[in-house]
Amino acid sequence: MTRTVLVTGVSRHIGARVAGVLAADPEIDRVIGVDTVAPPSVATDDGVPLGRTEFVRVDLRSPDIAQVISSADIDTVVHMSLVSAPRKSGGRVDMKEHNVIGAMQLLAACQRSATVRKVVVRSTTAVYGCTPRDPAVFTETIEPHEVPAHGYAKDAFEVEGYVRGFARRRADVDVSLLRFANFIGPGVDSPLTRYFTQPVLPTVLGFDPRLQFVHEDDAVEVLRRMAVEEHPGTFNVAGDGVLLLSQCVRRAGRAAVPLPTPAFNLLGEAARRAGLADFSSEQLRLLSYGRAVDTSALSAELGWRPKYSTAAAFDDFIRNRGMTGNVALGLVDRLAGLLGAGR
């Protein structure tokens, strides 16, 4: 039975929510949240801000995390501290050190621990990459055509390698690796959510990529289940179905400006240098080629389906941001379908 849980990355929205939900579980004795900065006041579904979570200021890149694990007799670790935006972590070098070196230190501490029995790691579907040769849908066993060469996706790919190594060395520990599609929801702030809030959205001329989202409520529920139940393995996590980028644009009541690929990439680079957006090269590729993953393994393992489909998650996001404009949700898509059927 889960008794003492360590949650990393509690200064960020999803990490704080996970810590709060676990702290509300009466069967869990202690929840310790660690990060380099104190967490915000984030309310759980029952309105309790982080509940009885105990915050400890720790930089995962330091060996201090081992002391926290050993002194508190941690039995479950939920690793949420994967940073996707360089600007939020002090630049690309600091971001990579935080993501990769931090994960190495954490896993090393878990390996030496006599009490850790479960490790849950947040990863990302970005490890599959984005290329024009990708399969229609990625399953957990499909290898990417191109190993991610830079940025967030490369960090996550490297972290996954260390997680698999840890699982081999500590076969007595249940290890759950969760590859999440892009988080979305009322409280999510990411490069992709900031992209959709712009009044005019640049797109890549000739491309209409498929996108998947996971609502923050569903993400928190999956992480909670993994922390308190026994579900070792690697799982894709996303809302059912996909949305085309053009559908997202219409649902948000935005205007799209198609640009040739070179101009689109230059605009992304200029916006990043000017501090107007934090688009990485892999995000620019996502908006060209898109990506979809199969989630049947997770559904079979948990006997559960997400509350929000990809479309419903996106609709909830734009509704809470007041972005519906004059476009009724789903109306344009239905009209487009009727027009297509009549051809």
N, C-alpha and C positions, 0 to 999 in steps of 0.2 A: 504493500500500500504506500502511496506517495505521502511523505511526511514533511520534507523540507525541500523547497524548490528555489533554485537560483534562476532569475530571468535577467539576461543582459539586454542592453539597449533600451532601458526604461525611460530615457529622456525623449524618445520619439513616440509618436502617437500609438502605433500598433503595439509596440513593446509595453507601453504604459497600460494599455487596455488589457493585454494578456496578464500582466502582473495583478491588476485589479480584480479580474475575474477569478484567478486562482486564489487570491487572498480572501475572496468571498466564499470559498469552498470550506465548510466546517470540518471536512476530513483532512485538510492540509494544515499542519501545525504552524509552519512558518513560510513566508515568501520573502526572499531577499532580492531586491532589485539593484543592479549595479550599472553604472555608466560614469562618464567623465564629468557630466554636469547633472544637476538635480532635475528630476522629472517635473513636467508641468502638472497642474491639477486637472486630471482627466477623469471624468465620471464613467463608471461602469453602467450596465443596463439598469441596475437598481439604484443609481444615483450616488453611489459611494465612491468618492475620489481615491483611487488606489487602495482603499481599505486599510488593512493592517500591514501593507508591504513595508518592509524595512529597507531604507535606501543606504547603500554604501558607495562612496565615491571611489571608483577604481578604474584605472586605465588598463584595458585588457592587454596592452603591449608589455606591461610590466609583470613580473612574477608574483605580484601581490594577490592576484586572483587565486593562486593556489592556497594562500593563507585563509582567504575567505571561505573557500570550499572545505578545507580541513577543519577550521575552527567551528563552523556551523553544521558539520556532519551532513552536508548536502547529499541528497539521494537522486534528485532530478535536476537536470540543467536544460533550460530552454534558451537557446542562443539566437537572439533577435538582432544582434548588433552588426548588421550588414549595411554599410552606407552606400547609397547609389549616386549621390551628387557630390562632386569634388568641392563645390563652393561651401557646402555645409560642414565639411571636415577639414578645412584649411588648405585645400589644394589636392592635386592628384597624388603626390607623394605621401602625404599624411593619410589620405583615404586608403591607399593600398596597404600602408603599414597597419592601419586600424583594422581593415578587413582581413588581411592574410596573416600578419604577425599576431594580431589579437586572437584570431581563431587558433593558431598554432599554440600560443600560450595557454589558452583555455583548455584545449584538448590534452595538452601535456599535463595540466593540473588534474584533469579528469582521469587520465591514465594512471596517475600516481595515487589517486584517491581510493581508499578502501570502502567508501560508503556510496559512491556514485553508482547507480544501477540503471539510469535512463538518461539519454541525451537526445534532445530534439533540436534540429538545426534548420533555421529558415534559409532557404536558397531561392533561386529564381529560374523561371523558364528561359531567361536570357542565356543560360549555359548552352542552349541548343543553337544559338546564333540566329542569323537571318541571311539567307542567300536565295537566289532564284532557283536553286536546285533542291531546296528543302522538300520533304514529303508534305502531303496535305495536312497530316496530323502527326505530331510527335508522341510516341509512347516513351515510357521511362527507359526502355532498353535500346532505343535508337540513338546512335552516336551522331553528333553534329557533322555536317560536311566540312566545316572549317572550325577548328578549335579557336575560341575567342582569343584575339590577339592583344586586346587592350581594354582598359576601363573596368567598369562594374562587372561585366560578363566574365572577363578574364579572372578577376578576383574571386568571383563565385565559383568558377570552374576549378581554380586552385584549392579553394577551401573544401570543395567536395572531395578532392583527392585526399586531403588530410583527414577528412571525416571517414572515408573508406579505410584508410590505413589504421585509424583509431579503432574502427569496428573489427578489423582483423586481429589487432593486438589485444583487444578486450572483448572477447566473444561473450563474456558474461554480462555485458552491458547492452541493453536494448537501444538501438540507434535508429531514429526516424529522421529522414532527410526529405524536406518538403520544398518542392519547386513551385513557387507561387507565380501565377500570372500577375500583371500589374495591379496593385492595390487601387481601389477606388471607393469613394464614399464621402459622406459629409465632412469628415475630419481629416481626410488624406490630402497632404500637400506634397506633390512630386513634380518632376519636370513634365510628365505627361498631363497631369491635371492642370498645371499652369498653362500648357499649350492649349488645352480646350477652352480655357477661360479668356483667351485673346479674342478681340472682336473680329479679326480676320485671320484665317488659318492658312498658312502656306502648305501646299501639298505637292507631291511629285507628279509631274505631268505624265500621263499614261499608266499610272499605278493606282490601285484602290485596295490597299492591304487589308487582310482580315486581322482583327484585333480581339483579344480576350481580356476580360477583367475578372477580378475576384473582389466581391464586396468586403469591406473591412469587418462587418459582423460575421460573415462566413469564415474569414481568415482567422479571427479570434476563436471561433468555435472549434475549428480544426486543430488549432494549437492547444486549446484547452483539452480536447479529447486525447491528443497525442501525449500530453503531459500526465494525465491521470489514468490512462488505459495503456494496454500493451499492443502497440502496432509498429513493430520494427519494419524497416524497408524504406524504399525511395518512392515518393508519390508526387504526381502532378496535382496542383490545386488551382482550379479556375471555375468560373461560373459556366453553366451549360451554354452551348452555342457560341456564335461569333457575331461580331458586327463589322461591316465594312467601314473604312474610314469615312467614306461619303455619307453613310448612314449616321455616323456619330456627328458629323458636321451639321446635317439637317436636323437631327434631334436637338442639338444645342442651339439651333436658330442662328448659326454663324454663317459667314460667307467664306468660301474657299477660293484661294488664288493658286491655280496650278502653275508650277515652275519647272523648267527643265532640271534634270538631276544636278548638273554643276551649279546652277543658280541656287537651288534648294540647299545644297551642302554649304555653299558660301554664306548664305543667309544664316544658317544654323551656327556656323563658326563666328560670324560677326556678332550675332546675338549673344553668344557665350562670352566672347571677349569684352563686350560692352556691359556684361552683367545683367542683361535683360532676360536671359533664359539660361538654363543649365543643360542643354541638350548635348549628350555624348554622341560619339560616332555610331554606337550600336543603336541608340534611339532613333537617329536619322535613318539607319538601315531598317529599323522596325517600321517606320512610316513609309518605307518603300516596298518592302517585301512581306511584312506582316509575319504572324506566327500563330499556330493553333496547336493545342496539346490535348491528348486524350486523358480523361479523368476517371475512367471506369475502374482502374485499380483501387483508387481511393474510395470510390463509392462501394465497391465490393468489400473492402477491408473494414470500413466503418459502418456499412449498412445505412448510409446517409446520403442525402442529396443537398446541395447548397440551397439556401432559402432564396437567393437571388441568382437568376441567370445573368449572363454577360450583359444582355440588353437591359434587364431590370436594374442591375447594379449601376450602369451608366445613367439610366433615367433617374435613379435616386440621387446620384451625384449632381446632375444638372438641375434637378428640381430644388435641391437644398441650396444651390448656388444662385437660384433665381434666373437661370439661363434659358428657360423655355421660349422666351420671346413670343412671337406670334405663330410659332409652329407647334401644332398639336402633336404630342408624342405619338409616334407610330403612324400618323396619318399619311405623311409623305411616303413612307415605306409601302403602305398598303396601295396607294395610288400608283407608285412605281411598279408594283407587282401586277396590278390590273393592266397597266399600259403594256407591260412586257408580255402578258398572256394574250393580249389582243393582236400582237404582231403576227 
